[in-house]
Amino acid sequence: MSNRRDTRVIAGIGTILTIGSESKPCMSGNISRGGMFVLTDRKAPINSLVGIRLVHLGHRVDAQARVVSIKREGLGLSFVDASDEFRATIRAMMDDMLSQSGSGATP
């Protein structure tokens, strides 16, 4: 049984991850309205804040995220103080990906 509150969409969204003062492009592995998993070899401590910029179909939105898990493949992030614009863009991205794939959601 999953403890996740939001549906996750398997998605490769261009992401720029900023840890400290260093930014590096990476890709998302999945995304939900509340967070995402980024595929990266960079690591940051649990509960640390990182910057993210999502780039998808001409949209670019920025937010902060808290590191909630660390795996060999990347970092699990929870969005923090995301703007209404950011959240609306996430919803639009997810809706677009779900309509294209028809079945990319996971509970």
Biopython code that builds the backbone (N, CA, C, O; Angstrom):
import numpy as np
from Bio.PDB.StructureBuilder import StructureBuilder

atoms = [
    (1, "MET", "N", (0.841, -1.173, 0.000)),
    (1, "MET", "CA", (0.000, 0.000, 0.000)),
    (1, "MET", "C", (0.888, 1.239, 0.000)),
    (1, "MET", "O", (1.848, 1.303, 0.768)),
    (2, "SER", "N", (0.588, 2.216, -0.840)),
    (2, "SER", "CA", (1.407, 3.409, -0.980)),
    (2, "SER", "C", (0.943, 4.512, -0.025)),
    (2, "SER", "O", (-0.252, 4.667, 0.225)),
    (3, "ASN", "N", (1.910, 5.279, 0.507)),
    (3, "ASN", "CA", (1.595, 6.420, 1.366)),
    (3, "ASN", "C", (1.554, 7.728, 0.586)),
    (3, "ASN", "O", (1.419, 8.794, 1.187)),
    (4, "ARG", "N", (1.665, 7.672, -0.719)),
    (4, "ARG", "CA", (1.676, 8.874, -1.536)),
    (4, "ARG", "C", (0.295, 9.499, -1.577)),
    (4, "ARG", "O", (-0.721, 8.811, -1.673)),
    (5, "ARG", "N", (0.284, 10.844, -1.501)),
    (5, "ARG", "CA", (-0.975, 11.575, -1.539)),
    (5, "ARG", "C", (-1.393, 11.909, -2.960)),
    (5, "ARG", "O", (-2.582, 12.055, -3.241)),
    (6, "ASP", "N", (-0.419, 12.031, -3.863)),
    (6, "ASP", "CA", (-0.698, 12.466, -5.227)),
    (6, "ASP", "C", (-0.352, 11.380, -6.227)),
    (6, "ASP", "O", (0.544, 10.567, -5.999)),
    (7, "THR", "N", (-1.067, 11.378, -7.330)),
    (7, "THR", "CA", (-0.742, 10.512, -8.444)),
    (7, "THR", "C", (0.552, 10.997, -9.075)),
    (7, "THR", "O", (0.744, 12.198, -9.261)),
    (8, "ARG", "N", (1.430, 10.076, -9.400)),
    (8, "ARG", "CA", (2.689, 10.409, -10.062)),
    (8, "ARG", "C", (2.596, 10.018, -11.522)),
    (8, "ARG", "O", (2.007, 8.997, -11.876)),
    (9, "VAL", "N", (3.193, 10.858, -12.368)),
    (9, "VAL", "CA", (3.237, 10.598, -13.789)),
    (9, "VAL", "C", (4.690, 10.324, -14.165)),
    (9, "VAL", "O", (5.578, 11.116, -13.849)),
    (10, "ILE", "N", (4.927, 9.211, -14.832)),
    (10, "ILE", "CA", (6.265, 8.908, -15.316)),
    (10, "ILE", "C", (6.538, 9.872, -16.456)),
    (10, "ILE", "O", (5.830, 9.880, -17.463)),
    (11, "ALA", "N", (7.578, 10.690, -16.283)),
    (11, "ALA", "CA", (7.795, 11.756, -17.251)),
    (11, "ALA", "C", (9.245, 12.194, -17.275)),
    (11, "ALA", "O", (9.874, 12.335, -16.227)),
    (12, "GLY", "N", (9.770, 12.407, -18.455)),
    (12, "GLY", "CA", (11.104, 12.965, -18.623)),
    (12, "GLY", "C", (10.988, 14.450, -18.922)),
    (12, "GLY", "O", (10.893, 14.852, -20.082)),
    (13, "ILE", "N", (10.997, 15.255, -17.885)),
    (13, "ILE", "CA", (10.897, 16.707, -18.040)),
    (13, "ILE", "C", (12.282, 17.294, -17.810)),
    (13, "ILE", "O", (12.947, 16.967, -16.827)),
    (14, "GLY", "N", (12.713, 18.159, -18.716)),
    (14, "GLY", "CA", (13.984, 18.842, -18.534)),
    (14, "GLY", "C", (13.951, 19.644, -17.243)),
    (14, "GLY", "O", (13.028, 20.422, -17.003)),
    (15, "THR", "N", (14.959, 19.447, -16.424)),
    (15, "THR", "CA", (15.018, 20.089, -15.119)),
    (15, "THR", "C", (16.429, 20.628, -14.899)),
    (15, "THR", "O", (17.414, 19.965, -15.224)),
    (16, "ILE", "N", (16.514, 21.816, -14.355)),
    (16, "ILE", "CA", (17.798, 22.339, -13.922)),
    (16, "ILE", "C", (17.769, 22.309, -12.408)),
    (16, "ILE", "O", (16.939, 22.964, -11.778)),
    (17, "LEU", "N", (18.674, 21.549, -11.835)),
    (17, "LEU", "CA", (18.754, 21.349, -10.399)),
    (17, "LEU", "C", (19.886, 22.210, -9.851)),
    (17, "LEU", "O", (21.020, 22.128, -10.322)),
    (18, "THR", "N", (19.576, 23.037, -8.852)),
    (18, "THR", "CA", (20.584, 23.879, -8.230)),
    (18, "THR", "C", (20.776, 23.441, -6.781)),
    (18, "THR", "O", (19.856, 23.500, -5.965)),
    (19, "ILE", "N", (21.987, 23.003, -6.491)),
    (19, "ILE", "CA", (22.370, 22.621, -5.134)),
    (19, "ILE", "C", (23.486, 23.575, -4.732)),
    (19, "ILE", "O", (24.546, 23.607, -5.357)),
    (20, "GLY", "N", (23.239, 24.347, -3.687)),
    (20, "GLY", "CA", (24.196, 25.387, -3.320)),
    (20, "GLY", "C", (24.242, 26.423, -4.429)),
    (20, "GLY", "O", (23.211, 26.990, -4.792)),
    (21, "SER", "N", (25.419, 26.675, -4.969)),
    (21, "SER", "CA", (25.542, 27.654, -6.050)),
    (21, "SER", "C", (25.773, 26.991, -7.401)),
    (21, "SER", "O", (26.013, 27.674, -8.397)),
    (22, "GLU", "N", (25.702, 25.651, -7.438)),
    (22, "GLU", "CA", (25.967, 24.927, -8.676)),
    (22, "GLU", "C", (24.678, 24.407, -9.308)),
    (22, "GLU", "O", (23.896, 23.705, -8.668)),
    (23, "SER", "N", (24.474, 24.765, -10.573)),
    (23, "SER", "CA", (23.307, 24.298, -11.324)),
    (23, "SER", "C", (23.739, 23.282, -12.364)),
    (23, "SER", "O", (24.800, 23.401, -12.976)),
    (24, "LYS", "N", (22.887, 22.271, -12.551)),
    (24, "LYS", "CA", (23.203, 21.223, -13.516)),
    (24, "LYS", "C", (21.907, 20.714, -14.144)),
    (24, "LYS", "O", (20.932, 20.468, -13.434)),
    (25, "PRO", "N", (21.887, 20.552, -15.474)),
    (25, "PRO", "CA", (20.689, 19.991, -16.108)),
    (25, "PRO", "C", (20.534, 18.504, -15.789)),
    (25, "PRO", "O", (21.518, 17.773, -15.670)),
    (26, "CYS", "N", (19.295, 18.079, -15.653)),
    (26, "CYS", "CA", (18.979, 16.670, -15.445)),
    (26, "CYS", "C", (17.564, 16.432, -15.965)),
    (26, "CYS", "O", (16.963, 17.320, -16.571)),
    (27, "MET", "N", (17.046, 15.260, -15.734)),
    (27, "MET", "CA", (15.692, 14.909, -16.167)),
    (27, "MET", "C", (14.897, 14.384, -14.988)),
    (27, "MET", "O", (15.451, 13.831, -14.038)),
    (28, "SER", "N", (13.598, 14.566, -15.067)),
    (28, "SER", "CA", (12.734, 13.977, -14.046)),
    (28, "SER", "C", (12.476, 12.522, -14.405)),
    (28, "SER", "O", (12.458, 12.149, -15.578)),
    (29, "GLY", "N", (12.279, 11.713, -13.382)),
    (29, "GLY", "CA", (11.861, 10.327, -13.585)),
    (29, "GLY", "C", (10.353, 10.209, -13.458)),
    (29, "GLY", "O", (9.705, 9.438, -14.168)),
    (30, "ASN", "N", (9.805, 11.003, -12.524)),
    (30, "ASN", "CA", (8.353, 11.103, -12.368)),
    (30, "ASN", "C", (8.038, 12.427, -11.691)),
    (30, "ASN", "O", (8.910, 13.078, -11.116)),
    (31, "ILE", "N", (6.780, 12.802, -11.774)),
    (31, "ILE", "CA", (6.361, 14.079, -11.205)),
    (31, "ILE", "C", (4.929, 13.965, -10.695)),
    (31, "ILE", "O", (4.115, 13.228, -11.253)),
    (32, "SER", "N", (4.637, 14.696, -9.639)),
    (32, "SER", "CA", (3.275, 14.793, -9.112)),
    (32, "SER", "C", (3.024, 16.254, -8.782)),
    (32, "SER", "O", (3.907, 17.096, -8.941)),
    (33, "ARG", "N", (1.837, 16.544, -8.331)),
    (33, "ARG", "CA", (1.533, 17.932, -7.961)),
    (33, "ARG", "C", (2.325, 18.383, -6.739)),
    (33, "ARG", "O", (2.498, 19.582, -6.520)),
    (34, "GLY", "N", (2.803, 17.438, -5.948)),
    (34, "GLY", "CA", (3.511, 17.790, -4.722)),
    (34, "GLY", "C", (5.018, 17.608, -4.755)),
    (34, "GLY", "O", (5.715, 18.072, -3.852)),
    (35, "GLY", "N", (5.535, 16.936, -5.786)),
    (35, "GLY", "CA", (6.968, 16.707, -5.821)),
    (35, "GLY", "C", (7.389, 15.961, -7.067)),
    (35, "GLY", "O", (6.603, 15.758, -7.992)),
    (36, "MET", "N", (8.663, 15.552, -7.073)),
    (36, "MET", "CA", (9.187, 14.855, -8.231)),
    (36, "MET", "C", (10.422, 14.056, -7.851)),
    (36, "MET", "O", (11.012, 14.257, -6.789)),
    (37, "PHE", "N", (10.798, 13.153, -8.731)),
    (37, "PHE", "CA", (12.056, 12.431, -8.594)),
    (37, "PHE", "C", (12.933, 12.872, -9.749)),
    (37, "PHE", "O", (12.529, 12.764, -10.907)),
    (38, "VAL", "N", (14.140, 13.373, -9.453)),
    (38, "VAL", "CA", (15.052, 13.802, -10.509)),
    (38, "VAL", "C", (16.179, 12.789, -10.650)),
    (38, "VAL", "O", (16.751, 12.330, -9.661)),
    (39, "LEU", "N", (16.481, 12.456, -11.879)),
    (39, "LEU", "CA", (17.570, 11.541, -12.191)),
    (39, "LEU", "C", (18.859, 12.352, -12.238)),
    (39, "LEU", "O", (19.048, 13.171, -13.137)),
    (40, "THR", "N", (19.742, 12.127, -11.276)),
    (40, "THR", "CA", (20.979, 12.886, -11.182)),
    (40, "THR", "C", (22.008, 12.116, -10.375)),
    (40, "THR", "O", (21.669, 11.282, -9.536)),
    (41, "ASP", "N", (23.270, 12.410, -10.645)),
    (41, "ASP", "CA", (24.334, 11.813, -9.834)),
    (41, "ASP", "C", (24.720, 12.737, -8.680)),
    (41, "ASP", "O", (25.549, 12.375, -7.845)),
    (42, "ARG", "N", (24.129, 13.917, -8.631)),
    (42, "ARG", "CA", (24.398, 14.860, -7.549)),
    (42, "ARG", "C", (23.589, 14.462, -6.323)),
    (42, "ARG", "O", (22.484, 13.931, -6.437)),
    (43, "LYS", "N", (24.141, 14.721, -5.182)),
    (43, "LYS", "CA", (23.451, 14.387, -3.939)),
    (43, "LYS", "C", (23.380, 15.619, -3.046)),
    (43, "LYS", "O", (24.239, 16.498, -3.107)),
    (44, "ALA", "N", (22.354, 15.666, -2.225)),
    (44, "ALA", "CA", (22.156, 16.719, -1.236)),
    (44, "ALA", "C", (21.573, 16.048, 0.002)),
    (44, "ALA", "O", (20.872, 15.044, -0.119)),
    (45, "PRO", "N", (21.845, 16.579, 1.179)),
    (45, "PRO", "CA", (21.345, 15.951, 2.405)),
    (45, "PRO", "C", (19.812, 15.955, 2.494)),
    (45, "PRO", "O", (19.155, 16.856, 1.973)),
    (46, "ILE", "N", (19.265, 14.956, 3.147)),
    (46, "ILE", "CA", (17.827, 14.915, 3.429)),
    (46, "ILE", "C", (17.449, 16.216, 4.141)),
    (46, "ILE", "O", (18.195, 16.710, 4.987)),
    (47, "ASN", "N", (16.300, 16.755, 3.795)),
    (47, "ASN", "CA", (15.726, 17.991, 4.336)),
    (47, "ASN", "C", (16.397, 19.264, 3.833)),
    (47, "ASN", "O", (15.975, 20.357, 4.209)),
    (48, "SER", "N", (17.427, 19.158, 2.996)),
    (48, "SER", "CA", (18.031, 20.379, 2.456)),
    (48, "SER", "C", (17.145, 20.936, 1.345)),
    (48, "SER", "O", (16.380, 20.205, 0.715)),
    (49, "LEU", "N", (17.262, 22.242, 1.118)),
    (49, "LEU", "CA", (16.511, 22.900, 0.057)),
    (49, "LEU", "C", (17.367, 23.001, -1.193)),
    (49, "LEU", "O", (18.557, 23.312, -1.131)),
    (50, "VAL", "N", (16.736, 22.731, -2.331)),
    (50, "VAL", "CA", (17.398, 22.854, -3.630)),
    (50, "VAL", "C", (16.504, 23.695, -4.533)),
    (50, "VAL", "O", (15.303, 23.819, -4.291)),
    (51, "GLY", "N", (17.088, 24.260, -5.556)),
    (51, "GLY", "CA", (16.316, 24.999, -6.551)),
    (51, "GLY", "C", (16.044, 24.114, -7.743)),
    (51, "GLY", "O", (16.882, 23.298, -8.126)),
    (52, "ILE", "N", (14.873, 24.274, -8.331)),
    (52, "ILE", "CA", (14.555, 23.528, -9.555)),
    (52, "ILE", "C", (13.936, 24.475, -10.563)),
    (52, "ILE", "O", (13.182, 25.383, -10.212)),
    (53, "ARG", "N", (14.268, 24.247, -11.808)),
    (53, "ARG", "CA", (13.632, 24.932, -12.933)),
    (53, "ARG", "C", (13.154, 23.837, -13.878)),
    (53, "ARG", "O", (13.949, 23.023, -14.347)),
    (54, "LEU", "N", (11.868, 23.820, -14.152)),
    (54, "LEU", "CA", (11.296, 22.848, -15.082)),
    (54, "LEU", "C", (11.162, 23.508, -16.441)),
    (54, "LEU", "O", (10.728, 24.654, -16.552)),
    (55, "VAL", "N", (11.542, 22.765, -17.474)),
    (55, "VAL", "CA", (11.471, 23.272, -18.845)),
    (55, "VAL", "C", (10.718, 22.226, -19.660)),
    (55, "VAL", "O", (11.200, 21.110, -19.851)),
    (56, "HIS", "N", (9.518, 22.601, -20.144)),
    (56, "HIS", "CA", (8.696, 21.640, -20.882)),
    (56, "HIS", "C", (7.768, 22.384, -21.832)),
    (56, "HIS", "O", (6.995, 23.245, -21.410)),
    (57, "LEU", "N", (7.847, 22.050, -23.104)),
    (57, "LEU", "CA", (6.972, 22.630, -24.132)),
    (57, "LEU", "C", (6.896, 24.156, -24.042)),
    (57, "LEU", "O", (5.815, 24.743, -24.092)),
    (58, "GLY", "N", (8.050, 24.775, -23.910)),
    (58, "GLY", "CA", (8.096, 26.229, -23.880)),
    (58, "GLY", "C", (7.829, 26.860, -22.530)),
    (58, "GLY", "O", (7.982, 28.072, -22.377)),
    (59, "HIS", "N", (7.434, 26.068, -21.550)),
    (59, "HIS", "CA", (7.197, 26.593, -20.196)),
    (59, "HIS", "C", (8.482, 26.474, -19.389)),
    (59, "HIS", "O", (9.180, 25.462, -19.454)),
    (60, "ARG", "N", (8.783, 27.515, -18.632)),
    (60, "ARG", "CA", (9.893, 27.483, -17.676)),
    (60, "ARG", "C", (9.376, 28.031, -16.369)),
    (60, "ARG", "O", (8.936, 29.179, -16.303)),
    (61, "VAL", "N", (9.423, 27.229, -15.335)),
    (61, "VAL", "CA", (8.967, 27.669, -14.021)),
    (61, "VAL", "C", (9.983, 27.240, -12.974)),
    (61, "VAL", "O", (10.608, 26.185, -13.083)),
    (62, "ASP", "N", (10.133, 28.081, -11.961)),
    (62, "ASP", "CA", (11.103, 27.845, -10.896)),
    (62, "ASP", "C", (10.394, 27.622, -9.564)),
    (62, "ASP", "O", (9.307, 28.145, -9.319)),
    (63, "ALA", "N", (11.041, 26.834, -8.718)),
    (63, "ALA", "CA", (10.537, 26.618, -7.358)),
    (63, "ALA", "C", (11.680, 26.089, -6.500)),
    (63, "ALA", "O", (12.749, 25.732, -6.995)),
    (64, "GLN", "N", (11.418, 26.053, -5.214)),
    (64, "GLN", "CA", (12.320, 25.380, -4.295)),
    (64, "GLN", "C", (11.714, 24.039, -3.954)),
    (64, "GLN", "O", (10.500, 23.848, -4.014)),
    (65, "ALA", "N", (12.588, 23.111, -3.593)),
    (65, "ALA", "CA", (12.117, 21.794, -3.195)),
    (65, "ALA", "C", (12.983, 21.294, -2.042)),
    (65, "ALA", "O", (14.150, 21.661, -1.905)),
    (66, "ARG", "N", (12.377, 20.453, -1.226)),
    (66, "ARG", "CA", (13.088, 19.834, -0.103)),
    (66, "ARG", "C", (13.440, 18.405, -0.499)),
    (66, "ARG", "O", (12.608, 17.687, -1.054)),
    (67, "VAL", "N", (14.658, 18.000, -0.217)),
    (67, "VAL", "CA", (15.097, 16.631, -0.498)),
    (67, "VAL", "C", (14.445, 15.708, 0.530)),
    (67, "VAL", "O", (14.654, 15.861, 1.733)),
    (68, "VAL", "N", (13.652, 14.748, 0.046)),
    (68, "VAL", "CA", (12.954, 13.824, 0.944)),
    (68, "VAL", "C", (13.471, 12.388, 0.831)),
    (68, "VAL", "O", (13.211, 11.562, 1.706)),
    (69, "SER", "N", (14.202, 12.093, -0.246)),
    (69, "SER", "CA", (14.818, 10.770, -0.365)),
    (69, "SER", "C", (16.037, 10.857, -1.265)),
    (69, "SER", "O", (16.129, 11.703, -2.155)),
    (70, "ILE", "N", (16.970, 9.951, -1.000)),
    (70, "ILE", "CA", (18.190, 9.866, -1.796)),
    (70, "ILE", "C", (18.314, 8.424, -2.267)),
    (70, "ILE", "O", (18.298, 7.489, -1.467)),
    (71, "LYS", "N", (18.437, 8.266, -3.569)),
    (71, "LYS", "CA", (18.626, 6.936, -4.146)),
    (71, "LYS", "C", (19.832, 7.001, -5.078)),
    (71, "LYS", "O", (20.301, 8.082, -5.434)),
    (72, "ARG", "N", (20.309, 5.865, -5.453)),
    (72, "ARG", "CA", (21.464, 5.824, -6.360)),
    (72, "ARG", "C", (21.174, 6.585, -7.647)),
    (72, "ARG", "O", (22.057, 7.251, -8.189)),
    (73, "GLU", "N", (19.935, 6.489, -8.141)),
    (73, "GLU", "CA", (19.574, 7.104, -9.419)),
    (73, "GLU", "C", (19.287, 8.594, -9.322)),
    (73, "GLU", "O", (19.304, 9.291, -10.336)),
    (74, "GLY", "N", (19.017, 9.102, -8.097)),
    (74, "GLY", "CA", (18.686, 10.520, -7.993)),
    (74, "GLY", "C", (18.079, 10.906, -6.661)),
    (74, "GLY", "O", (18.290, 10.252, -5.639)),
    (75, "LEU", "N", (17.312, 11.999, -6.702)),
    (75, "LEU", "CA", (16.756, 12.599, -5.488)),
    (75, "LEU", "C", (15.240, 12.686, -5.557)),
    (75, "LEU", "O", (14.681, 13.056, -6.589)),
    (76, "GLY", "N", (14.576, 12.348, -4.464)),
    (76, "GLY", "CA", (13.144, 12.576, -4.310)),
    (76, "GLY", "C", (12.950, 13.954, -3.703)),
    (76, "GLY", "O", (13.537, 14.269, -2.668)),
    (77, "LEU", "N", (12.129, 14.776, -4.342)),
    (77, "LEU", "CA", (11.938, 16.164, -3.926)),
    (77, "LEU", "C", (10.475, 16.461, -3.640)),
    (77, "LEU", "O", (9.582, 15.931, -4.300)),
    (78, "SER", "N", (10.239, 17.305, -2.659)),
    (78, "SER", "CA", (8.904, 17.798, -2.332)),
    (78, "SER", "C", (8.904, 19.310, -2.556)),
    (78, "SER", "O", (9.743, 20.019, -2.001)),
    (79, "PHE", "N", (7.968, 19.803, -3.367)),
    (79, "PHE", "CA", (7.922, 21.236, -3.666)),
    (79, "PHE", "C", (7.626, 22.033, -2.397)),
    (79, "PHE", "O", (6.820, 21.618, -1.564)),
    (80, "VAL", "N", (8.290, 23.182, -2.260)),
    (80, "VAL", "CA", (8.157, 24.043, -1.092)),
    (80, "VAL", "C", (7.756, 25.440, -1.557)),
    (80, "VAL", "O", (8.396, 26.008, -2.442)),
    (81, "ASP", "N", (6.705, 25.992, -0.967)),
    (81, "ASP", "CA", (6.266, 27.349, -1.284)),
    (81, "ASP", "C", (6.184, 27.618, -2.785)),
    (81, "ASP", "O", (6.584, 28.683, -3.256)),
    (82, "ALA", "N", (5.666, 26.651, -3.523)),
    (82, "ALA", "CA", (5.539, 26.815, -4.971)),
    (82, "ALA", "C", (4.428, 27.825, -5.281)),
    (82, "ALA", "O", (3.374, 27.829, -4.645)),
    (83, "SER", "N", (4.688, 28.668, -6.264)),
    (83, "SER", "CA", (3.716, 29.692, -6.653)),
    (83, "SER", "C", (2.515, 29.047, -7.332)),
    (83, "SER", "O", (2.565, 27.891, -7.753)),
    (84, "ASP", "N", (1.439, 29.814, -7.431)),
    (84, "ASP", "CA", (0.253, 29.342, -8.151)),
    (84, "ASP", "C", (0.599, 29.051, -9.606)),
    (84, "ASP", "O", (0.092, 28.091, -10.187)),
    (85, "GLU", "N", (1.464, 29.881, -10.199)),
    (85, "GLU", "CA", (1.887, 29.668, -11.587)),
    (85, "GLU", "C", (2.608, 28.329, -11.724)),
    (85, "GLU", "O", (2.363, 27.574, -12.665)),
    (86, "PHE", "N", (3.499, 28.044, -10.774)),
    (86, "PHE", "CA", (4.235, 26.782, -10.809)),
    (86, "PHE", "C", (3.263, 25.608, -10.718)),
    (86, "PHE", "O", (3.346, 24.670, -11.512)),
    (87, "ARG", "N", (2.354, 25.655, -9.766)),
    (87, "ARG", "CA", (1.401, 24.553, -9.586)),
    (87, "ARG", "C", (0.486, 24.378, -10.802)),
    (87, "ARG", "O", (0.171, 23.253, -11.188)),
    (88, "ALA", "N", (0.061, 25.498, -11.405)),
    (88, "ALA", "CA", (-0.774, 25.419, -12.606)),
    (88, "ALA", "C", (0.009, 24.801, -13.768)),
    (88, "ALA", "O", (-0.537, 24.021, -14.549)),
    (89, "THR", "N", (1.280, 25.152, -13.873)),
    (89, "THR", "CA", (2.114, 24.584, -14.935)),
    (89, "THR", "C", (2.317, 23.095, -14.720)),
    (89, "THR", "O", (2.282, 22.327, -15.681)),
    (90, "ILE", "N", (2.531, 22.670, -13.478)),
    (90, "ILE", "CA", (2.669, 21.239, -13.168)),
    (90, "ILE", "C", (1.401, 20.493, -13.576)),
    (90, "ILE", "O", (1.471, 19.440, -14.209)),
    (91, "ARG", "N", (0.240, 21.042, -13.210)),
    (91, "ARG", "CA", (-1.029, 20.394, -13.584)),
    (91, "ARG", "C", (-1.157, 20.285, -15.099)),
    (91, "ARG", "O", (-1.562, 19.243, -15.614)),
    (92, "ALA", "N", (-0.811, 21.358, -15.818)),
    (92, "ALA", "CA", (-0.909, 21.343, -17.281)),
    (92, "ALA", "C", (0.057, 20.321, -17.881)),
    (92, "ALA", "O", (-0.300, 19.606, -18.817)),
    (93, "MET", "N", (1.273, 20.249, -17.351)),
    (93, "MET", "CA", (2.248, 19.263, -17.836)),
    (93, "MET", "C", (1.732, 17.848, -17.620)),
    (93, "MET", "O", (1.797, 17.010, -18.520)),
    (94, "MET", "N", (1.215, 17.587, -16.413)),
    (94, "MET", "CA", (0.714, 16.247, -16.106)),
    (94, "MET", "C", (-0.474, 15.890, -16.996)),
    (94, "MET", "O", (-0.548, 14.780, -17.522)),
    (95, "ASP", "N", (-1.399, 16.829, -17.162)),
    (95, "ASP", "CA", (-2.555, 16.569, -18.020)),
    (95, "ASP", "C", (-2.119, 16.277, -19.453)),
    (95, "ASP", "O", (-2.651, 15.375, -20.101)),
    (96, "ASP", "N", (-1.142, 17.052, -19.944)),
    (96, "ASP", "CA", (-0.630, 16.859, -21.294)),
    (96, "ASP", "C", (0.013, 15.487, -21.437)),
    (96, "ASP", "O", (-0.233, 14.785, -22.418)),
    (97, "MET", "N", (0.835, 15.099, -20.466)),
    (97, "MET", "CA", (1.513, 13.803, -20.534)),
    (97, "MET", "C", (0.532, 12.645, -20.433)),
    (97, "MET", "O", (0.674, 11.638, -21.128)),
    (98, "LEU", "N", (-0.470, 12.791, -19.559)),
    (98, "LEU", "CA", (-1.468, 11.726, -19.426)),
    (98, "LEU", "C", (-2.303, 11.585, -20.693)),
    (98, "LEU", "O", (-2.644, 10.469, -21.084)),
    (99, "SER", "N", (-2.632, 12.689, -21.333)),
    (99, "SER", "CA", (-3.432, 12.612, -22.552)),
    (99, "SER", "C", (-2.616, 12.018, -23.701)),
    (99, "SER", "O", (-3.180, 11.359, -24.575)),
    (100, "GLN", "N", (-1.307, 12.237, -23.716)),
    (100, "GLN", "CA", (-0.454, 11.678, -24.768)),
    (100, "GLN", "C", (-0.192, 10.198, -24.569)),
    (100, "GLN", "O", (-0.194, 9.424, -25.526)),
    (101, "SER", "N", (0.040, 9.800, -23.297)),
    (101, "SER", "CA", (0.403, 8.404, -23.052)),
    (101, "SER", "C", (-0.797, 7.526, -22.773)),
    (101, "SER", "O", (-0.804, 6.340, -23.104)),
    (102, "GLY", "N", (-1.804, 8.110, -22.166)),
    (102, "GLY", "CA", (-2.985, 7.339, -21.836)),
    (102, "GLY", "C", (-2.860, 6.515, -20.565)),
    (102, "GLY", "O", (-3.875, 6.127, -19.985)),
    (103, "SER", "N", (-1.619, 6.233, -20.111)),
    (103, "SER", "CA", (-1.503, 5.373, -18.933)),
    (103, "SER", "C", (-0.188, 5.573, -18.170)),
    (103, "SER", "O", (0.346, 4.605, -17.627)),
    (104, "GLY", "N", (0.343, 6.780, -18.112)),
    (104, "GLY", "CA", (1.621, 6.981, -17.446)),
    (104, "GLY", "C", (1.531, 7.244, -15.958)),
    (104, "GLY", "O", (2.539, 7.588, -15.340)),
    (105, "ALA", "N", (0.363, 7.094, -15.364)),
    (105, "ALA", "CA", (0.188, 7.420, -13.943)),
    (105, "ALA", "C", (0.461, 6.211, -13.067)),
    (105, "ALA", "O", (0.193, 5.070, -13.441)),
    (106, "THR", "N", (1.008, 6.498, -11.877)),
    (106, "THR", "CA", (1.198, 5.464, -10.857)),
    (106, "THR", "C", (0.636, 5.981, -9.560)),
    (106, "THR", "O", (0.743, 7.175, -9.282)),
    (107, "PRO", "N", (0.037, 5.122, -8.753)),
    (107, "PRO", "CA", (-0.520, 5.598, -7.470)),
    (107, "PRO", "C", (0.559, 5.979, -6.496)),
    (107, "PRO", "O", (0.261, 6.397, -5.377)),
]
sb = StructureBuilder()
sb.init_structure("model")
sb.init_model(0)
sb.init_chain("A")
sb.init_seg("    ")
for serial, (resi, resn, name, xyz) in enumerate(atoms, 1):
    if name == "N":
        sb.init_residue(resn, " ", resi, " ")
    sb.init_atom(name, np.array(xyz, "f"), 0.0, 1.0, " ", f" {name:<3s}", serial, name[0])
structure = sb.get_structure()
